[in-house]
Amino acid sequence: MSQVIDLTGKKLLITGGARGLGQAFAEAAHAAGAQVTIADILEQEGKATAASLKGAVFQHVDLSDPSSITTCMDHTIAALGGLDGLVNCGAIATGIGGPSMTEIDIDVWDRVMSVNVRGTWLMSRAAVPHLARSGNGKIVNIASDTALWGAPALMHYVASKGAVISMTRSMARELGEQGIAVNSIAPGLTQVEATDYVPEERKQNYISGRAMNRVQQPDDVTGAVLFLLSDAASFVTGQCLPVNGGYVLN
């Protein structure tokens, strides 16, 4: 019997859900029947996104602050009454590209790692006991295809997303016994606010290098996330799925 992506009754936490890809994930999950909590440092945008989705909840979170992550998870569980899935989309991505590896500021490097890597780990760690209780928990980590092809002039971000892919595999090994599936997706350059700063030359390089020669939209990515959150993907774990129109071919 074929399975349809249906998240009815699923209780989900989506970090970075205030705008861009995270917002697209929240909207798609809500449309698929999920109860959604949006967590973001962008309070005004996050509240607006939550208000546009009936029954959605906003929680403030600073992924560089361990205590903020703990508070966010506590409030999420209080609001939802449990947790079935976590999407780790929150990350520093905007405005950091351009410097070569010899020019990256150490403080910027540390900030990117603190949010993109440590924040993903700590949010996942906070979610584990609740996902284990759900009996069919899911974690979806949002990586980037830059880590698969080694994008230049972006090494701190590339390194952080490579770490997310590696952490996903290790998490999957450790959490499988608790019935928690952990996967990552590696989107290509997607047309959202966070990529407005990307030079036109790189945007065109992506388009021409794809098997499908067009601009990637948020809707191109949401289906993969919904699948990995769904019961249809309950025996899929430890995988990284590139979603980039064939720019990177495994």
C-alpha positions in Angstrom: 0.0 0.0 0.0 1.4 3.4 -1.0 2.0 5.9 1.8 1.1 9.6 1.6 3.0 12.3 3.5 0.6 12.9 6.4 1.7 14.5 9.6 -1.7 14.7 11.3 -1.3 14.9 15.0 2.6 15.1 14.9 4.1 17.5 17.4 7.0 19.3 15.8 9.6 21.9 16.8 11.3 23.8 13.9 14.2 26.0 14.7 15.0 28.9 12.4 11.3 28.8 11.5 10.7 32.6 11.4 11.6 33.1 7.8 13.3 31.5 4.7 13.5 27.7 4.5 12.5 27.2 8.2 9.3 29.2 7.5 8.6 27.0 4.5 9.1 23.9 6.6 6.7 25.2 9.2 4.1 26.1 6.7 4.3 22.8 4.9 4.2 20.7 8.1 1.2 22.7 9.3 -0.5 22.1 6.0 0.2 18.4 6.4 -1.6 18.3 9.8 1.2 18.8 12.3 1.1 20.9 15.5 4.0 23.3 15.0 6.2 25.2 17.4 8.5 27.8 15.7 11.7 28.6 17.5 13.9 31.5 16.4 16.0 34.4 17.7 13.9 36.7 15.4 11.0 37.4 17.6 8.9 39.7 15.5 9.2 37.6 12.3 8.7 34.4 14.3 5.5 35.6 16.0 4.2 36.7 12.6 4.8 33.4 11.1 3.2 31.5 14.0 0.2 33.9 13.9 -0.3 33.0 10.2 -0.6 29.3 11.0 -3.6 28.4 13.1 -2.6 26.8 16.4 1.1 27.3 15.8 3.3 28.6 18.7 6.4 30.8 18.8 9.2 30.3 21.2 12.2 32.5 21.4 15.6 30.8 21.3 19.2 31.8 21.0 21.1 28.8 19.7 24.4 30.1 21.0 23.0 30.1 24.6 22.6 26.6 26.3 20.1 28.0 28.9 18.0 29.5 26.1 17.8 26.1 24.4 16.7 24.4 27.6 14.1 27.0 28.2 12.8 26.8 24.6 12.5 23.0 24.9 10.7 23.2 28.3 8.2 25.7 26.9 7.7 23.7 23.7 6.8 20.5 25.7 4.5 22.5 27.9 2.7 23.9 24.8 2.6 20.8 22.7 2.4 18.1 25.4 5.1 16.1 23.8 7.4 16.0 20.8 7.5 13.7 17.7 9.9 15.6 15.5 12.6 18.2 15.5 13.9 20.1 12.5 17.2 21.8 13.2 17.1 24.6 10.7 18.4 27.5 12.8 21.8 28.6 11.6 24.0 31.6 10.8 24.2 31.8 7.1 23.5 35.4 6.1 26.2 37.9 5.2 29.2 35.7 6.2 30.4 34.6 2.7 33.3 36.3 0.8 36.4 36.0 3.0 39.0 33.4 2.0 40.1 30.8 4.5 43.0 33.1 5.4 40.8 36.1 6.0 37.9 34.6 8.2 37.7 36.5 11.5 38.2 34.1 14.4 35.2 35.5 16.3 32.9 35.0 13.3 34.3 31.4 13.0 33.5 30.7 16.6 30.0 32.3 16.4 29.1 30.1 13.3 30.3 27.0 15.1 28.5 27.9 18.3 25.2 28.2 16.5 25.4 25.9 13.6 27.2 23.0 15.3 26.9 23.3 19.0 23.3 24.7 18.8 22.2 21.7 16.7 23.8 19.3 19.1 22.3 20.9 22.2 18.8 21.3 20.8 18.9 17.6 19.7 20.1 16.6 23.1 17.3 18.5 24.8 14.8 16.8 22.5 16.0 13.2 23.0 14.0 12.2 26.1 10.8 13.6 24.6 11.3 12.0 21.1 12.1 8.7 22.8 8.8 8.8 24.6 6.9 9.4 21.3 8.0 5.9 20.2 8.7 7.1 16.6 10.8 10.2 17.0 12.5 12.0 14.2 15.3 14.5 13.9 16.0 16.3 10.6 19.1 18.3 10.5 19.4 20.9 7.8 22.9 20.8 6.3 24.0 22.3 3.0 25.3 20.9 -0.3 28.3 23.4 0.1 29.7 20.7 2.4 29.5 18.2 -0.4 31.3 20.1 -3.0 33.5 22.4 -0.9 32.3 25.9 -1.7 35.1 28.5 -1.6 35.1 31.7 0.3 32.7 30.3 2.8 34.8 27.8 4.7 33.4 28.5 8.2 29.9 27.8 7.1 30.9 24.8 4.9 32.8 23.3 7.9 29.8 23.8 10.2 27.5 22.0 7.7 30.0 19.2 7.2 29.9 18.8 11.0 26.1 18.6 10.9 26.2 15.8 8.4 28.8 13.9 10.4 26.8 14.5 13.7 23.7 13.1 12.0 25.4 9.8 11.4 26.7 9.6 14.9 23.3 10.6 16.4 21.6 7.9 14.3 23.9 5.2 15.7 23.4 6.3 19.3 19.6 7.0 19.1 18.4 4.1 17.0 17.9 1.9 20.1 15.4 4.5 21.4 13.4 4.4 18.2 14.6 7.8 17.0 15.5 8.3 13.3 18.1 11.0 12.5 18.7 12.3 9.0 19.9 15.4 7.3 19.2 17.1 4.0 21.7 19.2 2.0 19.8 21.8 0.1 21.4 23.7 -2.8 21.4 27.5 -3.0 17.7 28.3 -2.4 16.0 31.6 -3.2 15.3 33.0 0.3 16.2 36.1 2.2 19.3 34.5 3.6 20.8 34.1 0.1 20.1 37.6 -1.2 23.7 38.6 -0.5 25.2 35.7 -2.6 27.0 37.1 -5.7 25.1 36.8 -9.0 28.1 34.8 -10.4 27.7 32.1 -7.8 23.9 32.0 -8.3 24.4 31.5 -12.1 27.0 28.8 -11.4 24.5 26.8 -9.4 21.8 27.1 -12.1 24.1 26.1 -15.0 25.7 23.3 -13.0 22.4 21.6 -12.0 20.9 18.7 -13.9 17.7 20.8 -13.6 18.8 24.3 -14.8 16.7 26.6 -12.8 16.5 28.6 -9.5 15.8 26.4 -6.5 12.7 27.5 -4.5 11.8 26.6 -0.9 9.0 24.3 -2.1 11.7 22.2 -3.8 13.0 21.3 -0.3 9.9 20.9 1.8 8.9 17.5 0.5 12.1 15.9 1.6 11.7 17.2 5.1 8.1 16.2 5.4 9.0 12.7 4.2 11.8 12.3 6.8 9.4 13.5 9.5 6.7 11.1 8.5 5.9 7.4 9.4 7.0 6.5 5.8 10.6 7.2 6.8 10.6 5.3 10.1 13.3 2.9 8.9 15.5 5.6 7.3 18.2 6.9 9.5 21.8 8.2 9.3 21.3 9.5 5.8 22.1 12.8 4.0 19.8 13.6 1.2 21.1 16.3 -1.3 18.2 18.4 -2.6 19.7 20.6 -5.2 18.4 19.7 -8.6 21.4 17.5 -9.4 24.2 20.0 -8.7 25.8 17.3 -6.6 25.4 13.8 -7.8 26.1 10.9 -5.4 
